[in-house]
Amino acid sequence: MARKAKADSAEGAANSGRLKQIAQTYKMTRRVDPKVGLVVAGVGIVVFGVLLVLGFVIGHPVYLGILGFVLAFLAMAIIFGRRAERAAFGQMEGQPGAAAAVLDNVGRGWTVTPAVAMNRQQDVVHRAVGKAGIVLVGEGNPNRVRGLLAAEKKRMARIVSDAPVHDYVVGDGEGEIPLKKIRTTLLKLPRTLPGPQVTAVNDRLRALGDLMSNMPVPKGPMPKGMRMPKGGGGKMR
């Protein structure tokens, strides 16, 4: 009985935490997107209404009403998630460390090291290692960042020449990658390294050391109370 009560208490606390997180995300999203509530509610009403009317037409309003309620809830969740994600990226764009925050939320299987290289103008390069190989993401002035990327690739080539290296510059210009597309770009990369080799690459890079490891560089600009809609931390578990 005591165990059941304890389990029920833990489940209640978890549910309360999730509801609080959703509420915080909604508040942050509404600051950037004031119409989010109306849009999400409108989508739910339309989906439910269409299914309910169809139910009356075919003579099964109860069944189609229940289905409409479920599909309306799902549609509302999807629309809210997309608008929350858009709002989060809108607040992050242009802030130092934004790319590191996105990399940290790519998903399981990636080891992220923020600020492996930086110059006096605070252009910075972040690194992620996974089965797709090594990914270097630079943010700042595109011309200076490309120089940082080239220098970092040369530095790593001495000890990890057998691992594929992908490099990107964050931005909206030609040959650059928008902040909101970093995650999908990494997830689409071909997986060419087996698990043991990924571990070996990480070990060699740690042995190489990071020039910025002792500098107070911001890890990410996540607004207070805002969480990335896509779950999963970037650190390898």
Backbone hydrogen bonds, N-H to C=O, Kabsch-Sander energy under -0.5 kcal/mol:
donor,donor_aa,acceptor,acceptor_aa,energy
5,A,1,M,-2.4
6,K,2,A,-2.3
7,A,3,R,-2.6
8,D,4,K,-2.7
9,S,5,A,-2.2
10,A,6,K,-2.2
11,E,7,A,-2.6
12,G,8,D,-2.4
13,A,9,S,-2.1
14,A,10,A,-2.2
15,N,11,E,-2.6
16,S,12,G,-2.4
17,G,13,A,-2.2
18,R,14,A,-2.3
19,L,15,N,-2.4
20,K,16,S,-2.2
21,Q,17,G,-2.2
22,I,18,R,-2.5
23,A,19,L,-2.4
24,Q,20,K,-2.3
25,T,21,Q,-2.5
26,Y,22,I,-2.5
27,K,23,A,-2.2
28,M,24,Q,-2.4
29,T,25,T,-2.5
30,R,26,Y,-2.6
31,R,27,K,-1.3
32,V,28,M,-0.9
32,V,29,T,-0.6
33,D,29,T,-3.4
36,V,33,D,-2.0
39,V,35,K,-2.6
40,V,36,V,-2.5
41,A,37,G,-2.4
42,G,38,L,-2.5
43,V,39,V,-2.4
44,G,40,V,-2.0
45,I,41,A,-2.5
46,V,42,G,-2.5
47,V,43,V,-2.4
48,F,44,G,-2.4
49,G,45,I,-2.8
50,V,46,V,-2.5
51,L,47,V,-2.0
52,L,48,F,-2.4
53,V,49,G,-2.6
54,L,50,V,-2.3
55,G,51,L,-1.9
56,F,52,L,-1.9
57,V,53,V,-2.1
58,I,54,L,-2.1
59,G,55,G,-0.8
60,H,55,G,-2.7
64,L,60,H,-2.3
65,G,61,P,-1.8
66,I,62,V,-2.4
67,L,63,Y,-2.4
68,G,64,L,-2.6
69,F,65,G,-2.2
70,V,66,I,-2.1
71,L,67,L,-2.8
72,A,68,G,-2.6
73,F,69,F,-2.1
74,L,70,V,-2.2
75,A,71,L,-2.7
76,M,72,A,-2.4
77,A,73,F,-2.2
78,I,74,L,-2.2
79,I,75,A,-2.5
80,F,76,M,-2.6
81,G,77,A,-2.4
82,R,78,I,-2.2
83,R,79,I,-2.3
84,A,80,F,-2.6
85,E,81,G,-2.3
86,R,82,R,-2.3
87,A,83,R,-2.2
88,A,84,A,-2.4
89,F,85,E,-2.4
90,G,86,R,-2.1
91,Q,87,A,-1.8
92,M,88,A,-1.5
93,E,89,F,-2.4
95,Q,92,M,-2.2
98,A,95,Q,-1.7
101,A,97,G,-1.8
102,V,98,A,-1.9
103,L,99,A,-2.7
104,D,100,A,-2.1
105,N,102,V,-1.6
106,V,103,L,-1.7
110,W,107,G,-0.9
111,T,129,V,-2.5
112,V,110,W,-0.6
113,T,127,R,-3.3
116,V,125,V,-2.4
117,A,125,V,-1.2
119,N,123,D,-1.6
122,Q,119,N,-1.8
124,V,139,E,-2.3
125,V,117,A,-2.4
126,H,137,V,-3.0
127,R,113,T,-2.4
128,A,135,V,-2.5
129,V,111,T,-2.2
130,G,133,G,-2.4
133,G,130,G,-1.9
134,I,164,P,-3.0
135,V,128,A,-3.2
136,L,166,H,-3.2
137,V,126,H,-2.5
138,G,168,Y,-3.0
139,E,124,V,-2.5
145,V,141,N,-3.1
146,R,142,P,-2.2
147,G,143,N,-1.1
148,L,144,R,-1.9
149,L,145,V,-2.8
150,A,146,R,-2.2
151,A,147,G,-2.2
152,E,148,L,-2.4
153,K,149,L,-2.5
154,K,150,A,-2.0
155,R,151,A,-2.1
156,M,152,E,-2.3
157,A,153,K,-1.9
158,R,154,K,-0.5
158,R,155,R,-0.6
159,I,156,M,-2.0
160,V,156,M,-2.1
163,A,160,V,-1.5
166,H,134,I,-3.2
168,Y,136,L,-2.5
170,V,138,G,-2.9
171,G,177,I,-1.9
176,E,173,G,-1.8
177,I,169,V,-2.7
181,K,178,P,-1.6
182,I,179,L,-1.4
185,T,181,K,-2.1
186,L,182,I,-2.3
187,L,183,R,-2.2
188,K,184,T,-1.2
189,L,185,T,-0.6
189,L,186,L,-1.0
192,T,131,K,-1.8
192,T,190,P,-0.9
193,L,131,K,-2.8
198,V,194,P,-1.9
199,T,195,G,-2.2
200,A,196,P,-2.1
201,V,197,Q,-2.6
202,N,198,V,-2.4
203,D,199,T,-2.3
204,R,200,A,-2.3
205,L,201,V,-2.4
206,R,202,N,-2.4
207,A,203,D,-2.0
208,L,204,R,-1.8
209,G,205,L,-1.6
211,L,116,V,-0.7
211,L,209,G,-0.5
213,S,210,D,-1.8
215,M,212,M,-2.0
217,V,215,M,-2.0
226,M,223,P,-2.2
231,G,229,P,-0.7
234,G,104,D,-2.4
